[in-house]
Amino acid sequence: MVPEEENDGLLDAERHQARHTIAPRAQLFPVAEKFVSVNGEGLAAGRPAAFIRFAGCNMWCTYCDTRWANHPLVEVEGWSVPDLAAWVAETGVSCVTLTGGEPLLQPYLPDLVQTLLAVADPRPLRVEIETNGSRDLSLMAHLREACVEAGLPGSLHFTVDWKTPTAGEAVSAAMRRENYELLDTRDAVKFVVGTEDDLAFMECCADEAGLWDRCAVLVSPVWGAIEPAEIAAYLIDHGLDRARLQLQLHKIIWPDETRGV
């Protein structure tokens, strides 16, 4: 059930964030789940990764497959930066995906990211932040460059959604265009499409924002709403040879699982 204030797909970010705050000064993250699985999408698709899913989001997309993690009453565990870093080390994998919910709602995210990027042994970490496109990315982008200049061994990557009309008109209109200017070849913009109109929207946005030469452009289907073959045909017919059709591998491998994959 969606609370009344969420019916347009947009939530009051501060109020929703407060619902998932463990303690104001405890510097704990509200973690809905953490697990090791195969990256289902993004530039590291197919690689095993340690996933940390934070609770809470400022949006309520029509096709969201992790709404349970965004509900105000979802059960969470409070995890500190050192404890999360220790858990990542225990997994033995070098890919880390910070997801949600919306990770950029977490006030201590820069501390966690910097800690993970400083890891060198047994090998540096590839840290990916999956964000919905509506939250200011500039702080994390500046942190990334500062970490590079400081010589930290890890790498930080952004997968930024660009919500299509199928996600909800208000949601689609809430995208921060300036976020996409902060991206480069380390990053990706993801369009989740459910109709041919969404595909046309994707093409127009990618053209206007100059995404083709800036970063990877990923196009994924709303599961069950559009056939991958239809997306493939559109990309071929429109000469979009720099777009990448991407299927969510976890939904193919584990079609009946909604958590821990």
N, C-alpha and C positions, 0 to 999 in steps of 0.2 A: 504494500500500500504506500502511495506517495503522499507525504504531507502536503497540505494545501498550498504552501508557499513554493512548492517545487513543481507545480503543474505545468509551468511554461518551460521546464527543463533547466532553469537556473535556480541555484540555491543562494541564500545569504551566506557568503563564504565564512565570515567571522563567526556567525552563529553556528554554522554546521561544524566548523573547526573546533569550537568550544565543546561541542558534544563529545568529541573524541579526545579531549585533553586529559591525560592521566593525572598530572599535577602541574600547576603553572611553573614551578621552579625546579622540577625534578629532572628536566632534560631527558625525558623518556619519550620514545616514539610509540604511538598506538598501532601496534602490529596486528593485523587481522590474520595473517598466515605467513609462513616462510617455509620454503621447500626447495628441493633440487629437482629440476625437470629439464626437458629439451626446450630451448627457445623456439616458440611457435611462430614468431614473426620478427620483423626488424632485420637489420644488417647482419645480426649474428644468428639468424634462423638456422635451426638444426644443431646448434652447439649446446651442450649441457650448460646449465647456468643455475646459480643460486638466486632464487627469487625472494624479495622482501616486499610484501604487499601491505601498504599503510591503509588504515581505515579513513574514510571521509573523502568527499568530493564536492566541488561546487557546481557540479552539473548532474543532470539526470537524463542521459541520452536514451533514446527510444530503444536502441538495440544493445545496450550495455549488457555484457554477460557476467559482470561482477557486481551487480547491484547490491548483493548481500553485504559486500564490504563497505558500501556507502550508506547503509541504513543507520540512522541515529542510535539504534539500540544494539548494533552488532557488538559481539563480545571481542575484546582486544586484550593483548598482553603488553605491558610496558617494558620496552627494551631500550637500554642505553647504547650510546655509541660504542664503548669498549665491548659490551656483550654482543652486539651485532657483528662487530669486526671479528670477534673470536669465533662466532658461529660460522661466518663465511670461511674462516681459515679451516675450521673442522670439516667443511664440505669437501675440500680438496679440489674445487673447480676454480677457474680463473675468470669466468664471466659472472658478473653480478648485475641483476636487473632490479631496479628500484621502481616499483609500480604502485598501483592503487586500485580504487581511489585516485587521488591526485597528490603525488609526492611533493609538489611545490607548495602545498599547504603546510608542510612540516617546517617549523621554525629552525630546527637544528639540522636540517638536511645538509647545509654546507659543512658542518663539523663531521658528519658521517662520511660525506664524499671525500673530503680532504684526508681523513683517516684511511679510507680504502685506497686512495690513489698513492698513499705513501708506502703501501705494502710492496716489498721487493722479493721476499722469500716465501715460498719456493719459486714463485714467479710473479711478475706484476699483474694487477687485475685490470680487466676491461669492465668499466662501470657504465651502465646504460640507465638513463632516466627516461621513463615513459610519461609524457605529460599531455594534457588535453588541449593545449593551445590557447587557453584563456588566461593563464597566469603569467605574470612577468618573468621571463627567462633571463633577464639581463644579469642578475646577481650570480646565477650559476655559470653563465657564459664568461663573466669576468673572473670568477674563481677558476674556471678551466684554464684560462690563459695565465693566471698567476701561478697555478700549479705547474704548468709547462715551463714557465720562466724559472721556477724554483728547482726544476729538475726532478720532480717527483716521477717515479717510474711508471705509474699506472696511466690509463687513458680514459677520458670521459666522453661519452657519446649521448646525443639527444635524439629521441624519436618523438616528434611533435605531431600530434593530430591536427588535421584541418577538417573540422566537422562539416559534413555535407548537409543539405536540407533534410535528408532522411533522419538525421540525428535529432531534428527539431529546429524550426526556424530561428527561435531565440538562441538556441545553442550555437547554431552555425554563425549567427551574426555576432557572437561574443568573442570570436577569434581575435587575438592580438596580432595584427599584421607585422608589427615591429619585431616580434619573436623570430619570424622567418628570416629576417635580415641578419640574425646572429648565427645562423647555421653555416656549415661548410661541408666539405667532403667526408667528414667524420660522422655526419648526421643523416637523418632521414625525416621526411614529412610523410605522414600516412593519411590517405584518404580511404575511408570505409564507405563503400557505395552500395546502394540498394536498388537503384534505377538507372536508366540511361540518362535521365536528367542529371543525376549525381555525377555521372561520368563526364558530361559536358561541363558541369560546374568545376570538376577537378581540372579539366584541361584549361579552362579559362583562368582559374586561380593560379595554376602553375605557370602559365604564360605571363600573367600580369605581375607576379611576384618574382619572376626570373628564377624559378626553382630548378629548372632543368640543368643549368650550369653551376648551381650552387651546392646541391646535395642530392641524395637519392630520393626519388619519388615512388612511394609504394602505394599500390592500389589493391585493397582487399574487399571481398564481398561481405555484405551483411548476410550472415549464415542463414540459408534457406530463402532469401529474398531475391537473389539474382544468381544465375548460373555462372561459374567461372568462364565458361566458353563464351558467354555474351560479353564479358569484360575483355577477354582476349581478342575477340572479333573487333571490338571498338578500338582497342589500342592499335591493332594492325591496320584497320581501315583508315584511321586518322593519322597514321604515321608516327605514333608516339613511341618510338623505339628507345627512348630514355626512361620511360615508365617501367615499373616492375610489377607485374601481377604477382600477388603474394597470397597464399592460402594459409590459414591458421593451422599449423601442423598438429598442435595439441588437440584440436577438435577432430582431426582425422584419426589420430592415433588413439585418443581416449574420448570418443564421442559422447559417452554417458557421464563423464566426470566434469564437475564445475569447480572443484577446489583441488589444490595441490598439483595442478598440471600446468 
